[in-house]
Amino acid sequence: MVRWFQILLTSLLLIKNAQTNPGLDLNYSMKDLEILERQENYEEFFLHAKDIRPSERGPIWKAMVQNMAEGMAFSKMSKRDFKQNTLAQIENLSDWIEIKESEIFAVKRSEYLINYFQECVKEKYPYCQNELEKAWRKSDLVIPSYVELGLAFAELLQKIALNNNPDGEEVIKLESSAIKKAPVTKGNLTAHSYEFFKAAFSDRFGAIYCLRENVKNAAFYHLMGLGLKYLETPEARIKLTGTVSDHCLSAMNDYLHHQLSSSNRQVRETAYLVLELKHLTREREQDAYLISYLLDGPEVGDTFNQAWARLTKLGEKFERRQEVLKTLKEQDFLPDNLLAHFDLKKIKIILDRFKTYFPEYFDFYARSCLNYFSGIGEFENGNPTLNCEALIKLSEHSAYIDPLILQKLKNLDRFKIKK
């Protein structure tokens, strides 16, 4: 006990002497830091950088600190030093107020983080997602390198999700023109989280980043979640541009028009509403969308009324009807959900309307059905007329399709009436 007391007393005396005797000062001076900077001794430099009193941390000290932080991030990246404690060192530096102001450090940090987490995910370490989320929360500068970081992190989280669930679907990817959701992952962020993309969608960066396919897919994914059809026009416009900027939407112009030919109703509907809100739809696109709306089993409302009136107008213009038919032919499946609607009265009212103003559509539909089941022609996506049998039954007592085609269909084994 006496011995430990002596050691403690000796230590206290040494500390007191160090404080009163400049010759025994244990703190580093600016000259010491300058030597460490020249030596590129990053670890020792940052161990003692704050030995300098706050009142003496002027522009030279600040420039030195920023330079060494930038050098350290570059050095660790070059050496591919992807240990957890190295990540902790770099992330600790990102908390320094002086270093936060350095855009060069932000660029070097971003490069390091992307490579660090690519390695982490490749090795399937269990801590990758938690560390990634912590790193992202510190990436709050609105600069291109952090836009890239967000996009890279979204892709990495997708890989983490697929590692955890190999049978899951990929995120923000158009498959058969339908947007798929990512599997849910643990934690607060997933591969489709808006946080990762909002800077890319912004006025500042949207004109550039929204030319990329993955960013366009991500933007459209979030547009689909806005519920635009349930909003009044002024509110819908505010919500639209608050999610994806006008610059981004302009870059997506061709992409949005392309989605109008999707076989997926929700995709088609979202693209049409966005283009309508921005006054970018063309007459032939309006024709095709509104006719598809009727054929898809419409919901009563303003759009139904527009579609009903448009069908009447098309009845006067053979050329415009042919343009609509051409557009609908390009879809994997011809719109026909109307034929499976539960309300038989509504089906017949709309079919009568088509018989009067657009008879070519269901004649083409019936011929496509006949060709498919007769083995005539190529149908890479399978049967394009999913509700053909319902149309045959509905046409028994009303001439919705050419009687000759109807008889040929009824003669096929698949549609023969069983006695």
C-alpha positions in Angstrom: 0.0 0.0 0.0 2.8 2.4 0.9 4.6 1.5 -2.4 1.5 2.4 -4.5 1.2 5.7 -2.5 4.8 6.5 -3.4 4.2 5.9 -7.1 1.1 8.1 -7.1 3.0 10.9 -5.3 5.9 10.7 -7.8 3.5 10.9 -10.8 1.8 14.0 -9.3 5.2 15.7 -8.8 6.2 14.9 -12.4 2.9 16.4 -13.7 3.4 19.5 -11.6 7.0 19.9 -12.8 5.9 19.6 -16.4 3.4 22.4 -15.9 5.8 24.7 -14.2 9.0 23.9 -16.2 8.7 24.7 -20.0 11.6 22.3 -20.6 9.4 19.4 -19.5 6.3 20.5 -21.5 4.7 17.3 -22.9 2.5 19.2 -25.3 3.5 19.5 -29.0 4.2 22.9 -30.5 3.5 24.2 -34.0 7.0 23.3 -35.0 6.5 19.8 -33.9 3.3 19.5 -36.0 5.1 21.0 -39.0 7.8 18.3 -38.7 5.0 15.6 -38.6 3.3 17.2 -41.6 6.5 17.0 -43.6 7.0 13.4 -42.5 3.3 12.6 -43.4 3.1 11.0 -39.9 -0.7 11.2 -39.8 -1.4 9.2 -36.6 1.0 11.1 -34.4 0.0 14.4 -35.9 -3.7 14.0 -35.1 -2.8 12.6 -31.7 -1.3 16.0 -30.8 -2.9 18.5 -33.2 -5.1 19.8 -30.4 -2.2 20.3 -28.1 -2.2 23.8 -29.6 -4.3 26.1 -27.5 -7.6 27.2 -29.1 -6.5 30.8 -29.1 -3.5 29.9 -31.2 -5.3 27.7 -33.8 -5.1 30.3 -36.6 -5.2 29.9 -40.4 -1.8 28.1 -40.6 -2.9 25.5 -38.0 -6.3 25.1 -39.8 -4.6 24.7 -43.2 -2.2 22.1 -41.7 -5.0 20.1 -40.2 -7.0 20.1 -43.4 -4.0 19.1 -45.5 -3.1 16.2 -43.1 -6.7 15.0 -43.1 -6.9 15.0 -46.8 -3.5 13.2 -47.0 -4.5 10.6 -44.4 -7.7 9.7 -46.3 -5.8 9.5 -49.6 -3.0 7.4 -48.0 -5.4 4.9 -46.4 -7.3 4.5 -49.7 -4.1 4.0 -51.7 -2.9 1.3 -49.3 -6.4 -0.2 -49.3 -6.3 -0.1 -45.5 -9.9 -1.2 -44.8 -9.7 -2.1 -41.2 -12.5 -1.0 -38.8 -10.1 1.0 -36.7 -8.9 2.9 -39.8 -12.6 3.7 -40.7 -13.0 5.0 -37.2 -10.0 7.3 -37.6 -11.3 8.8 -40.8 -14.8 9.2 -39.4 -13.5 10.8 -36.3 -11.7 13.4 -38.5 -15.0 14.1 -40.3 -16.4 15.4 -37.0 -13.7 18.1 -36.7 -15.3 21.5 -37.5 -12.2 22.6 -39.4 -12.0 19.5 -41.5 -15.8 19.5 -42.3 -15.1 22.7 -44.3 -12.7 20.9 -46.6 -14.4 19.7 -49.8 -11.2 18.0 -50.8 -11.4 15.9 -47.6 -15.0 15.1 -48.4 -14.0 13.8 -51.8 -11.2 11.7 -50.4 -13.5 10.4 -47.6 -16.2 9.5 -50.1 -13.8 7.5 -52.2 -12.5 5.7 -49.2 -16.0 4.9 -47.9 -17.2 3.5 -51.2 -14.2 1.2 -51.4 -14.3 0.3 -47.7 -18.0 -0.8 -47.9 -17.5 -2.6 -51.2 -14.9 -4.7 -49.5 -17.1 -5.1 -46.4 -20.1 -6.2 -48.4 -18.0 -8.5 -50.6 -16.8 -10.3 -47.4 -20.3 -10.3 -46.0 -19.3 -8.9 -42.6 -22.3 -8.5 -40.3 -21.5 -5.0 -39.2 -21.5 -3.4 -42.8 -25.0 -1.9 -42.7 -24.8 -0.3 -39.3 -21.4 1.3 -40.2 -22.7 2.4 -43.6 -25.7 4.1 -42.0 -23.5 5.9 -39.5 -21.2 7.1 -42.2 -24.1 8.4 -44.3 -25.5 10.4 -41.5 -22.3 12.4 -41.5 -22.3 13.0 -45.3 -24.4 16.2 -45.2 -22.5 18.4 -47.6 -24.4 19.1 -50.9 -21.5 18.3 -53.2 -21.1 15.9 -56.2 -18.9 13.4 -54.3 -21.7 12.9 -51.7 -24.3 12.6 -54.4 -22.2 9.7 -55.8 -21.8 8.4 -52.3 -25.5 8.2 -51.8 -26.0 6.3 -55.1 -23.2 3.9 -54.3 -24.6 3.3 -50.8 -28.0 2.5 -52.2 -26.4 -0.1 -54.5 -24.5 -1.5 -51.6 -27.6 -1.8 -49.4 -29.2 -3.7 -52.3 -26.4 -6.2 -52.2 -26.6 -6.5 -48.4 -30.4 -7.2 -48.8 -29.7 -9.8 -51.4 -27.0 -11.4 -49.3 -29.5 -11.7 -46.5 -32.3 -12.9 -48.8 -30.9 -14.5 -51.9 -34.4 -15.1 -53.3 -35.4 -11.4 -52.9 -36.2 -9.0 -55.7 -33.7 -6.4 -56.9 -34.5 -2.8 -56.1 -35.5 0.1 -58.3 -35.2 -2.0 -61.5 -37.7 -2.1 -64.3 -38.6 -5.6 -65.1 -41.3 -6.1 -67.8 -42.0 -2.3 -67.3 -43.1 -2.8 -63.7 -41.2 -1.1 -60.8 -40.2 -3.7 -58.2 -39.6 -2.9 -54.5 -36.5 -3.9 -52.6 -36.7 -6.5 -49.8 -36.9 -4.9 -46.4 -33.6 -4.8 -44.6 -32.7 -4.3 -40.9 -32.1 -0.7 -39.8 -33.5 2.6 -40.8 -32.2 2.7 -44.4 -32.9 0.4 -47.4 -31.7 0.5 -50.9 -34.6 2.6 -52.1 -34.5 5.1 -49.2 -35.2 8.7 -50.5 -32.3 10.0 -48.5 -29.8 8.5 -50.9 -31.3 10.0 -54.0 -32.8 13.4 -53.0 -29.6 15.3 -53.9 -29.5 13.6 -57.3 -33.1 14.7 -57.9 -32.5 18.3 -56.8 -32.4 21.5 -58.9 -28.7 21.7 -58.4 -27.8 18.2 -59.7 -30.9 16.9 -61.3 -30.1 17.9 -64.9 -27.0 15.8 -64.8 -27.8 12.8 -62.5 -31.3 12.2 -63.8 -29.9 11.3 -67.2 -28.6 8.1 -65.5 -30.8 5.0 -65.8 -30.6 4.0 -62.2 -31.4 7.5 -61.0 -34.4 7.7 -63.4 -35.7 4.4 -62.1 -35.3 5.6 -58.5 -37.0 8.9 -59.3 -39.9 7.0 -60.9 -40.1 4.6 -58.0 -40.7 7.6 -55.6 -43.1 9.3 -58.0 -45.2 6.2 -58.0 -45.5 6.5 -54.2 -46.9 10.0 -54.2 -50.5 9.0 -54.9 -50.9 11.8 -57.5 -54.3 10.6 -58.7 -55.8 11.3 -55.3 -54.6 14.9 -55.1 -56.1 18.1 -56.4 -53.9 19.6 -59.2 -52.2 22.4 -57.2 -51.3 20.0 -54.3 -50.1 17.4 -56.8 -47.8 19.9 -58.5 -46.3 20.9 -55.2 -45.7 17.4 -54.1 -44.3 16.4 -57.4 -41.6 19.1 -57.6 -40.9 18.8 -53.9 -39.9 15.2 -54.6 -38.2 15.4 -58.0 -37.1 18.8 -59.3 -38.1 20.3 -62.6 -34.5 19.9 -63.8 -34.6 16.2 -63.0 -38.0 15.8 -64.7 -36.8 17.6 -67.8 -33.9 15.1 -68.0 -36.4 12.3 -67.6 -38.7 13.6 -70.4 -38.0 10.7 -72.9 -38.0 8.2 -70.1 -41.5 9.3 -68.9 -42.9 9.2 -72.4 -41.6 5.7 -72.8 -43.3 4.5 -69.7 -46.7 5.4 -71.3 -46.4 2.2 -73.3 -45.8 0.0 -70.3 -48.1 -3.0 -69.8 -48.2 -2.1 -66.1 -51.2 0.1 -65.3 -49.6 1.8 -62.3 -46.5 2.7 -64.3 -48.6 4.0 -67.2 -50.8 6.0 -64.9 -47.9 7.6 -63.0 -46.1 8.6 -66.2 -49.2 10.1 -67.6 -50.1 12.1 -64.5 -46.6 13.5 -64.2 -46.5 14.5 -67.9 -50.0 16.1 -67.6 -49.0 18.1 -64.5 -46.0 19.4 -66.5 -48.1 20.0 -69.6 -45.9 17.6 -71.6 -48.3 15.1 -73.0 -48.9 14.9 -76.8 -52.3 14.4 -78.3 -51.6 10.8 -79.5 -50.3 9.9 -76.0 -53.5 11.3 -74.5 -55.5 9.3 -76.9 -53.7 6.0 -76.1 -53.7 6.5 -72.4 -57.4 7.4 -72.1 -58.5 4.5 -74.3 -56.3 2.2 -72.2 -57.9 3.6 -69.1 -61.4 2.5 -70.4 -60.1 -0.9 -71.4 -58.4 -1.5 -68.0 -61.6 -1.5 -66.0 -62.0 2.3 -65.3 -62.7 4.0 -62.0 -65.5 6.6 -62.2 -64.2 10.1 -62.0 -62.7 13.0 -64.0 -60.3 10.7 -66.0 -63.2 8.4 -66.9 -65.2 11.4 -68.2 -62.2 12.5 -70.2 -61.8 9.0 -71.6 -65.5 8.7 -72.5 -65.4 12.0 -74.4 -62.1 11.1 -76.1 -63.6 7.8 -77.4 -66.4 9.7 -79.0 -63.9 12.1 -80.7 -61.9 9.2 -82.0 -65.0 7.8 -83.6 -64.7 10.7 -86.1 -61.0 10.2 -86.9 -60.0 6.9 -88.4 -56.3 7.9 -88.6 -56.2 8.7 -84.9 -57.8 5.4 -84.0 -55.1 3.6 -86.1 -52.4 5.5 -84.1 -53.9 4.4 -80.8 -54.1 0.8 -82.1 -50.5 1.0 -83.1 -49.4 2.1 -79.6 -51.5 -0.5 -77.9 -50.0 -3.3 -80.1 -46.6 -2.4 -78.7 -47.6 -3.5 -75.2 -46.8 -7.1 -74.0 -50.5 -7.6 -73.2 -53.4 -5.8 -74.8 -55.4 -3.9 -72.3 -58.5 -6.0 -71.4 -59.1 -5.9 -67.6 -62.5 -4.4 -68.5 -63.6 -7.9 -69.7 -63.0 -9.4 -66.2 -64.8 -6.6 -64.4 -67.4 -7.7 -61.8 -70.1 -5.3 -63.1 -71.5 -6.9 -66.3 -73.7 -3.9 -67.0 -70.7 -1.6 -67.0 -68.8 -3.9 -69.3 -71.6 -4.0 -71.8 -72.0 -0.2 -71.8 -68.3 0.3 -72.5 -68.2 -2.5 -75.1 -71.2 -0.9 -76.9 -69.3 2.4 -76.9 -66.3 0.7 -78.5 -68.5 -1.1 -81.0 -69.8 2.3 -82.2 -66.7 4.5 -82.0 -63.7 2.1 -82.1 -64.7 -1.3 -83.6 -61.1 -1.9 -84.8 -59.8 -2.5 -81.3 -61.7 -5.6 -80.3 -61.6 -7.0 -83.9 -57.8 -6.8 -83.6 -57.9 -8.3 -80.0 -60.0 -11.2 -81.3 -57.6 -11.9 -84.3 -54.6 -11.8 -81.9 -56.4 -14.4 -79.7 -57.2 -16.6 -82.7 -53.6 -16.4 -84.0 -52.1 -17.2 -80.6 -54.2 -20.3 -80.0 -53.9 -21.4 -83.6 -50.1 -21.2 -83.4 -49.8 -18.4 -86.0 -47.1 -15.8 -85.5 -44.6 -15.2 -82.6 -45.7 -14.2 -79.1 -42.5 -14.0 -77.0 -44.5 -13.0 -73.9 -47.2 -15.5 -74.2 -50.9 -14.9 -74.7 -51.5 -11.2 -75.3 -55.2 -11.5 -74.8 -55.6 -12.8 -71.2 -59.4 -12.3 -71.1 -60.2 -13.6 -74.6 -62.6 -16.3 -73.4 -64.7 -13.6 -71.6 -64.9 -11.6 -74.8 -66.1 -14.7 -76.7 -68.9 -15.3 -74.2 -69.9 -11.6 -74.2 -70.1 -11.6 -78.0 -72.5 -14.5 -78.2 -75.5 -12.2 -78.2 -73.9 -8.9 -79.2 -71.6 -8.4 -82.2 -68.7 -6.9 -80.4 -66.3 -8.6 -82.8 -66.4 -9.7 -86.4 -68.8 -12.7 -86.6 -66.4 -14.6 -88.9 -63.6 -14.3 -86.3 -65.9 -15.2 -83.5 -67.0 -18.4 -85.3 -63.3 -19.4 -85.9 -62.6 -18.9 -82.2 -65.5 -21.0 -81.1 -64.3 -23.8 -83.4 -61.0 -24.0 -81.5 -60.8 -26.9 -79.1 -60.0 -24.5 -76.3 -63.2 -22.5 -76.7 -65.6 -25.2 -77.8 -68.7 -25.3 -75.6 -68.7 -28.6 -73.7 -72.0 -30.5 -73.9 
